[in-house]
Amino acid sequence: MRRPALSRTWPWALRLLLALFLLWALRPPFVPLLVGPPQQVVTRNPLVGVHTRLTDEVEAWKIQLTLQMVREMGAPWTIEFFPWAYIERRPGQYDWAHSDLVVEHACAQGLTVIARLGWVPDWARPPETTPTTLEAGRYGDFAAFVAAFVARYQGQVRHVIVWNEPNLSFEWGYRPVDPAGYVEMLRAVYPAAHTANPDVVVLAGALAPTLEPPGSAAGLNDLLYLEAMYEAGAAPYFDALAAHAYGLGFPPQAAPAADAINFRRTELLREIMVAYGDADKAVYVTEAGWNDHPRWVRAVRPAQRVAYTVDAYEWARQHWPWCQAVAMWAFRYPAPLHNYQDYYTFVTDDFRPKAIYLAVQEYTR
């Protein structure tokens, strides 16, 4: 039987195999990424921080460079998201590889990590629900994960945030928000975390600044939500409050008001804490910032964003003795999002510093 087609293509197959072999043989040798000697952050303002968003960054050198640039900007604090769903893919089976990498490099750079914990794995939530859905029957599973996390990183990660923006329906599994339900979550997590690591600082809240009234399908006003948390008995089950303080179009000095969302709205949250006898607890601003997208209605001009960010860090330093950190959203994304969110960043995805990075660096020096 004649096979002319095969005889003509066979030499090309050999050439392809030879080319692949040469590429393999000539590949550069693998060089492991060195963590390097311990560094220290030099800054004039110990409250300066950023949200690093390394959750989906897979390349070790990019994780290292991100955290190095955070240190070089003069920011001692970094907020990082460690999704439960990424780490405990099956009950009791943990994959710590990525979180180990982030924590190791952050500590090497002298940064203080605040770990945001949440995002429910498939096995811990009902079918056809989102990863922000955690039912009360699974609070114990989440508490066990938090305990495993704080135990593993004892001496490296002292601060953990329990959940994120539970006063928004989107972050509560697209269900009606439930301050009492969130307090029940805290009631399960807090003792488990402190048993696993007595030195841990459990941050609650991380409330989204919003004016949504009671009964809204979107969420609930953060001031009302915090009051409802206290009424539900939250006080013994958190060590400090995490607050979100976006400025929108207002400068950071703009006075707080119950019907306005601005940077100093955090002061109204603080007043509620004091009214309920929690004046001794600190506040950590774990998200804040301004956006300079040219067409987003809530954005400011680039020069305003730079000035407002620096002024916000300084305002907190001078006027908020109860505040331990102000972490701006967000330092860098692993890839462009091609929407207004890209205009929150301090550094491009290919590590080019933006004007805001250079301005904060100049300020902290």
C-alpha positions in Angstrom: 0.0 0.0 0.0 1.4 3.4 -0.9 1.5 6.0 1.8 2.9 9.1 0.1 1.4 11.6 2.6 3.0 9.9 5.6 6.4 9.7 3.9 6.3 13.4 3.1 5.3 14.5 6.6 7.6 12.3 8.6 10.8 14.4 8.1 8.8 17.4 9.4 7.8 15.5 12.5 11.5 14.6 13.2 12.5 18.3 12.8 9.8 19.3 15.2 10.9 16.8 17.8 14.5 17.9 17.3 13.6 21.6 17.8 11.7 20.8 21.0 14.6 18.8 22.3 17.0 21.7 21.6 14.6 24.1 23.4 14.6 21.8 26.4 18.3 21.3 26.4 19.1 25.0 26.0 16.6 26.2 28.7 18.1 28.3 31.4 18.9 26.5 34.6 16.3 26.8 37.4 17.3 29.3 40.0 15.2 29.2 43.2 13.9 32.6 44.3 15.8 33.8 47.4 13.9 35.5 50.1 16.9 37.6 51.1 17.9 39.1 54.4 15.2 40.7 56.7 14.3 44.3 55.8 12.7 47.1 57.8 10.2 49.7 56.7 11.5 53.2 57.1 8.6 55.7 57.3 7.5 58.9 59.0 4.0 57.7 59.4 3.5 54.2 60.9 -0.2 54.1 59.9 0.5 53.9 56.1 -0.7 50.8 54.5 -2.1 49.3 51.2 -4.2 46.3 50.1 -1.9 44.2 48.0 -4.3 41.8 46.2 -1.8 39.0 45.7 -4.6 36.4 46.0 -4.4 35.5 42.3 -0.7 36.3 41.7 1.0 33.0 40.9 4.6 34.0 40.1 6.8 34.1 43.2 9.1 36.9 41.9 6.0 39.1 41.3 4.9 38.5 44.9 8.3 39.3 46.2 8.6 42.5 44.0 5.2 43.7 45.0 6.0 43.5 48.7 9.4 45.0 48.2 7.8 48.0 46.5 5.3 48.3 49.3 8.2 48.5 51.8 10.1 51.0 49.6 7.0 53.2 49.4 7.2 53.4 53.2 4.1 51.4 54.1 4.5 49.2 57.1 1.0 47.6 56.8 -0.4 45.3 54.1 -3.9 43.8 53.9 -4.0 40.5 52.0 -6.9 38.2 51.2 -6.5 34.5 52.0 -9.6 32.8 50.6 -10.8 29.8 52.6 -11.9 28.2 49.3 -8.3 28.3 47.9 -6.7 26.8 51.0 -9.1 24.1 52.3 -10.4 22.6 49.1 -11.6 19.5 50.9 -12.6 19.2 54.6 -9.5 19.1 56.7 -7.1 19.1 53.7 -5.1 22.3 53.5 -2.9 23.7 50.7 -0.8 26.4 52.3 1.7 26.8 49.5 0.5 30.2 48.2 -0.2 31.7 51.6 3.1 30.5 52.9 4.8 32.3 50.0 3.0 35.6 50.6 3.5 35.5 54.3 7.2 34.6 54.0 8.0 37.4 51.6 5.9 40.0 53.6 7.7 39.1 56.8 11.1 39.3 55.0 10.2 42.8 53.9 9.4 43.9 57.4 5.6 44.3 56.7 2.8 43.7 59.2 0.2 41.5 57.5 -3.5 41.8 58.2 -5.2 38.7 56.8 -8.7 39.0 55.4 -10.4 35.6 55.7 -13.5 34.4 54.0 -14.8 33.0 50.6 -16.5 29.7 51.2 -15.4 26.4 49.5 -17.9 24.4 47.5 -18.2 21.7 50.1 -19.2 24.1 52.8 -22.1 25.8 51.0 -25.4 24.8 49.4 -25.3 24.0 45.6 -25.8 26.9 43.2 -24.8 29.6 45.8 -21.9 32.0 45.7 -18.7 31.8 47.7 -20.0 34.6 49.9 -22.7 32.2 51.2 -22.0 30.8 54.7 -25.0 29.4 56.5 -25.1 29.2 60.3 -24.6 25.5 60.3 -21.2 25.9 58.8 -19.9 28.6 61.1 -18.0 25.9 63.0 -16.2 24.9 59.8 -15.2 28.4 59.2 -14.0 28.8 62.8 -11.9 25.7 62.4 -10.2 27.2 59.3 -9.5 30.5 61.0 -8.0 28.5 63.9 -5.8 26.5 61.6 -4.7 29.7 59.9 -3.8 31.7 63.0 -2.0 28.6 64.4 0.1 28.1 61.3 1.1 31.7 61.1 1.6 32.4 64.8 4.4 34.9 65.2 4.0 36.0 61.5 0.4 37.1 61.1 -1.2 38.5 64.2 -4.3 40.3 62.7 -7.2 38.6 61.0 -10.4 40.1 59.5 -13.5 38.0 59.9 -15.4 38.2 56.6 -15.7 41.3 54.4 -18.5 43.9 54.1 -21.3 41.7 55.6 -23.6 44.7 55.4 -23.9 44.2 51.6 -26.2 41.6 50.2 -23.5 40.8 47.6 -21.1 39.9 50.3 -23.7 37.9 52.3 -24.5 35.4 49.6 -27.1 37.7 47.9 -29.3 37.2 51.0 -30.9 39.9 53.2 -28.1 41.1 55.5 -28.2 39.9 59.0 -26.2 41.7 61.8 -27.2 39.2 64.4 -26.2 36.3 62.1 -22.8 38.0 61.6 -22.4 38.2 65.4 -23.1 34.5 65.6 -20.3 34.0 63.2 -18.0 36.0 65.4 -19.2 34.1 68.4 -18.0 30.9 66.7 -14.7 32.2 65.3 -13.4 34.4 68.2 -12.8 31.7 70.8 -11.5 29.2 68.3 -9.0 31.8 67.0 -7.8 32.8 70.5 -7.5 29.2 71.6 -5.3 28.5 68.6 -3.3 31.7 69.0 -3.8 33.7 72.2 -2.0 36.7 70.7 -4.3 37.0 67.7 -6.1 40.3 67.1 -9.6 39.5 65.7 -11.0 42.4 63.6 -14.7 42.5 62.9 -16.8 44.7 60.7 -15.0 45.6 57.6 -18.3 47.3 56.8 -18.9 49.0 53.4 -19.8 52.7 53.7 -23.3 52.9 52.4 -26.5 54.8 53.0 -28.9 51.9 52.3 -31.9 52.1 54.5 -33.4 49.1 56.5 -35.2 46.7 54.1 -33.0 47.6 51.1 -32.2 44.6 48.9 -28.7 45.9 48.4 -27.6 46.2 52.1 -27.7 48.2 55.2 -26.2 51.5 56.3 -22.9 50.7 58.0 -23.7 52.9 61.0 -27.0 51.1 61.6 -25.4 47.8 61.0 -22.7 48.4 63.6 -25.3 49.5 66.2 -27.2 46.3 65.4 -24.1 44.3 66.0 -23.7 45.8 69.4 -27.3 45.2 70.2 -26.8 41.5 69.3 -24.0 41.2 71.8 -20.9 41.5 69.5 -18.6 43.4 71.9 -17.0 40.3 73.6 -16.2 38.7 70.3 -13.8 41.1 68.5 -10.6 42.8 69.5 -10.7 45.8 67.1 -12.9 47.2 64.3 -12.0 47.1 60.6 -13.5 50.0 58.7 -13.7 51.0 55.1 -13.3 54.7 54.4 -13.6 55.6 50.7 -13.5 59.3 50.0 -15.5 59.4 46.7 -15.4 63.0 45.6 -14.7 64.6 48.9 -11.3 65.6 50.3 -10.2 63.8 53.5 -10.8 66.8 55.7 -14.5 67.0 54.8 -16.6 66.8 58.0 -18.4 63.5 58.7 -22.2 63.4 58.4 -24.7 60.5 58.7 -26.0 61.2 55.2 -22.6 61.4 53.5 -19.9 58.9 52.5 -16.5 60.3 52.9 -13.2 59.5 54.6 -14.1 60.8 58.0 -17.3 58.7 58.2 -15.0 56.4 60.2 -15.3 58.9 63.0 -19.0 58.1 63.2 -18.3 54.4 63.5 -15.9 55.3 66.3 -18.6 57.3 68.1 -20.8 54.2 68.1 -18.0 52.1 69.6 -17.5 54.7 72.4 -21.2 54.8 73.1 -21.3 51.1 73.6 -18.3 51.1 75.9 -15.7 50.0 73.4 -13.4 53.1 73.5 -10.4 50.9 74.4 -10.6 49.0 71.1 -8.6 50.3 68.1 -9.8 50.9 64.5 -8.0 49.6 61.5 -9.0 51.2 58.2 -8.6 48.2 55.9 -9.9 49.7 52.7 -9.9 53.4 51.7 -8.9 55.6 48.8 -9.8 57.7 45.8 -10.2 56.8 42.1 -9.0 58.9 39.2 -10.8 57.3 36.3 -11.5 60.0 33.6 -15.1 59.0 33.1 -16.3 57.4 36.4 -18.8 59.7 38.1 -17.3 59.2 41.6 -13.7 59.8 40.5 -11.5 62.7 41.2 -8.7 64.2 39.1 -5.3 62.5 39.2 -3.7 65.4 41.1 -6.6 65.4 43.6 -6.2 61.7 44.2 -2.5 62.1 45.0 -3.1 65.0 47.4 -6.2 63.4 49.1 -4.3 60.2 49.7 -1.3 61.8 51.3 -3.6 64.1 53.3 -5.7 61.1 54.5 -2.6 59.4 55.8 -1.6 62.5 57.6 -5.1 63.3 58.9 -5.2 59.9 60.6 -1.8 60.3 62.1 -2.6 63.7 63.6 -6.3 63.3 64.5 -7.1 59.6 65.1 -5.2 58.3 68.1 -7.5 55.3 68.1 -6.5 54.3 64.6 -3.7 51.7 64.0 -3.5 51.6 60.2 -4.9 53.1 57.1 -4.7 50.7 54.1 -5.5 52.1 50.7 -7.2 50.1 48.0 -5.3 48.8 46.0 -1.6 48.5 45.4 -1.5 46.5 42.2 -3.6 43.9 40.3 -2.0 40.9 38.7 -3.6 41.9 35.3 -5.5 45.0 34.1 -9.2 44.8 34.8 -9.9 47.3 31.9 -12.5 49.2 34.0 -12.6 51.9 36.6 -11.0 49.6 39.2 -7.6 50.0 37.5 -7.6 53.6 38.6 -7.4 52.7 42.3 -3.9 51.1 41.9 -0.5 52.6 42.9 1.5 50.5 40.5 0.7 49.1 37.0 0.5 45.3 36.4 4.0 45.5 35.0 5.3 47.3 38.1 5.6 50.8 36.8 5.1 53.2 39.7 2.2 55.7 39.2 2.4 59.3 40.4 0.6 58.4 43.6 3.2 55.8 44.5 6.0 58.4 44.1 4.1 61.0 46.1 3.4 58.6 49.0 7.1 57.5 48.9 8.2 61.1 49.1 5.7 61.8 51.9 6.9 58.8 54.1 10.5 59.9 53.7 
